[in-house]
Amino acid sequence: MAVVTGASRGIGRQIAIDFAKAGADVVVTARTSEAAPSRLPGTIEQTAREVEALGRRALAIATDVTREDQVEEMAQRTLKEFGRCDILVNNAGISAPAPFHETPLRRWDLVLNVNLRGPAMCMQAFLPQMIQRRSGRIINISSFLAEVMLPGMVSYSVSKIALEKLTQYSGQELQQFQIPVNALRIELNIATEGWMFRNPGMDFSGWDRPEAASEAALWMATQPVSWTGKVVTIGEVRAALGRG
């Protein structure tokens, strides 16, 4: 079974759906729920219903990944319901575009807390049972901005390069327990609800769809346990699939 954070819409939602199509039960987590809706379309309950329509079990758990108590509660509910977590996909992420000298520390902290501390907390919440079972996989969703510099994206870029280093370290350290940890560095422009909401009237016809990322994540989830500590792009996955 898979736990996918940030799964109320966009890439996270598509990963949840495509993992369900591949046979996984899914825990759908995000802040946006029917009890706490967003201006953007999509809720964790909606994604859960789509998973269930595919014949798989789903559990929607509203979770703010910056809150240690909520992350711990999500993990405990998952383990109580399913007994294990086979795949953890750390997809939840935010950005707060601004030059560094104009970024209030509270905004800096928020980006780092969601994009870096959140995945770290989720990993630590599930790792004890993964280590005990000597089984489990972790996929962290990164971005080409881990290396490429764009104006105003300093906090986001810093969070993603740090996430990739966390991936590499933990991938090496957890190899003894047969728990691969890898990162998907998304280098394509993907038309998500967030992008379209923030850029009304923009032409997204040439952009990729969320399926491009979910296909890559699914491929990563099926690699041998010895394949760990890697940072790969969608293009590299497509090449491995013979579509490069």
ZAMARGU-4260 file (C-alpha; in steps of 0.2 Angstrom, whole numbers, plus 5000, padded with zeros to 4 digits):
<rodrens>
0) 5000/5000/5000 | 5005/5018/4997 | 5005/5034/5006 | 5005/5050/4996 | 5006/5067/5003
5) 4999/5082/4994 | 4987/5071/4985 | 4971/5082/4984 | 4976/5088/4967 | 4989/5089/4954
10) 5004/5077/4953 | 5000/5069/4970 | 4982/5065/4965 | 4988/5057/4949 | 5001/5047/4958
15) 4988/5040/4970 | 4977/5036/4955 | 4990/5028/4945 | 4997/5018/4960 | 4979/5012/4963
20) 4978/5006/4944 | 4994/4996/4947 | 4986/4987/4962 | 4990/4998/4977 | 4978/5003/4991
25) 4982/5021/4995 | 4982/5033/5010 | 4978/5050/5003 | 4984/5065/5013 | 4984/5084/5011
30) 4978/5099/5020 | 4963/5102/5008 | 4948/5092/5013 | 4929/5093/5012 | 4930/5101/5030
35) 4943/5113/5025 | 4942/5117/5006 | 4953/5127/4996 | 4951/5140/4982 | 4958/5126/4970
40) 4948/5111/4965 | 4951/5094/4973 | 4950/5087/4990 | 4958/5071/4998 | 4940/5064/4999
45) 4938/5066/4980 | 4955/5058/4977 | 4950/5043/4989 | 4934/5041/4980 | 4943/5040/4963
50) 4955/5027/4971 | 4940/5017/4977 | 4932/5017/4960 | 4947/5008/4953 | 4943/4994/4966
55) 4956/4998/4979 | 4955/5003/4997 | 4958/5021/5001 | 4959/5031/5017 | 4958/5050/5017
60) 4968/5059/5031 | 4969/5078/5032 | 4987/5081/5037 | 4998/5097/5038 | 5015/5090/5036
65) 5022/5105/5046 | 5013/5098/5061 | 5022/5084/5070 | 5007/5078/5079 | 4997/5077/5063
70) 5010/5067/5054 | 5011/5055/5069 | 4993/5053/5069 | 4992/5050/5050 | 5006/5037/5052
75) 4997/5028/5066 | 4980/5028/5057 | 4988/5021/5042 | 4997/5007/5052 | 4981/5003/5061
80) 4971/5002/5045 | 4983/4993/5034 | 4997/4986/5045 | 5011/4993/5035 | 5017/5006/5023
85) 5025/4999/5007 | 5028/5015/4998 | 5029/5033/5005 | 5028/5047/4992 | 5033/5064/4999
90) 5025/5075/4986 | 5017/5089/4997 | 5026/5106/4993 | 5024/5125/4992 | 5033/5140/4985
95) 5034/5158/4991 | 5042/5167/4976 | 5052/5182/4981 | 5070/5188/4981 | 5079/5182/4997
100) 5081/5200/5004 | 5062/5202/5002 | 5058/5185/5010 | 5051/5187/5028 | 5059/5173/5039
105) 5041/5166/5042 | 5039/5163/5024 | 5056/5156/5022 | 5052/5144/5037 | 5036/5139/5030
110) 5043/5133/5013 | 5057/5124/5022 | 5045/5116/5034 | 5033/5110/5021 | 5046/5105/5007
115) 5060/5098/5019 | 5055/5095/5037 | 5038/5088/5031 | 5046/5074/5021 | 5059/5071/5035
120) 5045/5069/5048 | 5035/5058/5037 | 5050/5047/5034 | 5054/5046/5052 | 5036/5042/5056
125) 5035/5026/5045 | 5053/5021/5046 | 5052/5011/5062 | 5040/4999/5055 | 5049/4998/5038
130) 5065/4994/5047 | 5057/4981/5057 | 5049/4973/5042 | 5065/4976/5032 | 5054/4982/5018
135) 5047/4998/5011 | 5051/5012/4998 | 5052/5031/4999 | 5050/5042/4984 | 5054/5061/4987
140) 5047/5073/4974 | 5060/5086/4969 | 5062/5099/4955 | 5074/5105/4942 | 5075/5121/4953
145) 5086/5110/4965 | 5100/5115/4952 | 5093/5128/4940 | 5091/5146/4947 | 5075/5156/4943
150) 5072/5174/4950 | 5063/5174/4966 | 5063/5155/4969 | 5078/5154/4981 | 5068/5147/4996
155) 5060/5133/4985 | 5077/5129/4977 | 5086/5128/4994 | 5072/5116/5000 | 5073/5105/4985
160) 5092/5103/4984 | 5092/5099/5003 | 5078/5086/5000 | 5089/5078/4987 | 5104/5077/4999
165) 5092/5069/5012 | 5087/5057/4999 | 5105/5052/4995 | 5110/5051/5013 | 5095/5041/5019
170) 5096/5030/5003 | 5114/5025/5008 | 5110/5023/5027 | 5094/5013/5024 | 5102/5001/5011
175) 5106/4989/5026 | 5087/4987/5029 | 5083/4985/5011 | 5073/5001/5010 | 5077/5011/4994
180) 5075/5030/4995 | 5075/5040/4979 | 5070/5057/4972 | 5061/5061/4956 | 5067/5078/4950
185) 5053/5085/4939 | 5061/5095/4925 | 5046/5097/4914 | 5033/5110/4914 | 5017/5101/4921
190) 5000/5109/4920 | 4993/5107/4937 | 4978/5115/4945 | 4989/5127/4954 | 4998/5133/4939
195) 4982/5136/4930 | 4974/5145/4944 | 4988/5157/4946 | 4990/5160/4928 | 4973/5162/4920
200) 4972/5164/4902 | 4990/5156/4900 | 4992/5144/4886 | 4996/5127/4893 | 4993/5117/4878
205) 5012/5113/4876 | 5014/5108/4894 | 5015/5090/4901 | 5001/5083/4911 | 5003/5076/4929
210) 5003/5058/4922 | 5021/5062/4916 | 5026/5062/4934 | 5015/5048/4940 | 5022/5037/4927
215) 5040/5040/4932 | 5035/5038/4951 | 5027/5021/4947 | 5043/5015/4938 | 5054/5021/4952
220) 5043/5010/4964 | 5046/4995/4954 | 5065/4995/4954 | 5076/4983/4963 | 5079/4987/4981
225) 5098/4989/4977 | 5093/5005/4967 | 5093/5018/4980 | 5100/5035/4984 | 5096/5041/4966
230) 5090/5057/4959 | 5082/5055/4942 | 5072/5066/4930 | 5057/5061/4920 | 5067/5061/4905
235) 5079/5049/4912 | 5064/5037/4917 | 5057/5039/4899 | 5074/5034/4892 | 5075/5019/4904
240) 5057/5014/4897 | 5064/5016/4879 | 5054/5032/4876 | 5069/5044/4877
</rodrens>
